[in-house]
């Protein structure tokens, strides 16, 4: 009986060692994939920072003003002035459409059924 217990214990230890070996390599692979993802994220952040800087550079007010002046004949862009803006209460908002009636209720016959006080 003792020999069977030793054999089962040895098999269990070998099985656990095999499981630990596989888990170790699976963990190392997951960590390397996570490192690659972190590198990709860092690269994307760097590209985004460059794009934001380029956007800010391209949208400088003096540059846009010069472009508007150069292309005035074709675009007809004029500078904005404060008196060109209106108030919110002057805006004509569209009237919301009425929803269709799907389950009509006959009110006149319902009033006849009720007992007056």
Buried (B, 14 or more C-beta within 10 A) or exposed (E): EEEEEEEEEEEEEEEEEEEEEEEEEEEEEEEEEEEEEEEEEEEEEEEEEEEEEEEEEEEEEEEEEEEBEEEEEEEEEEEEEEEEEEEEEEEEEEEEEEEEEEEEEEEEEEEEEEEEE
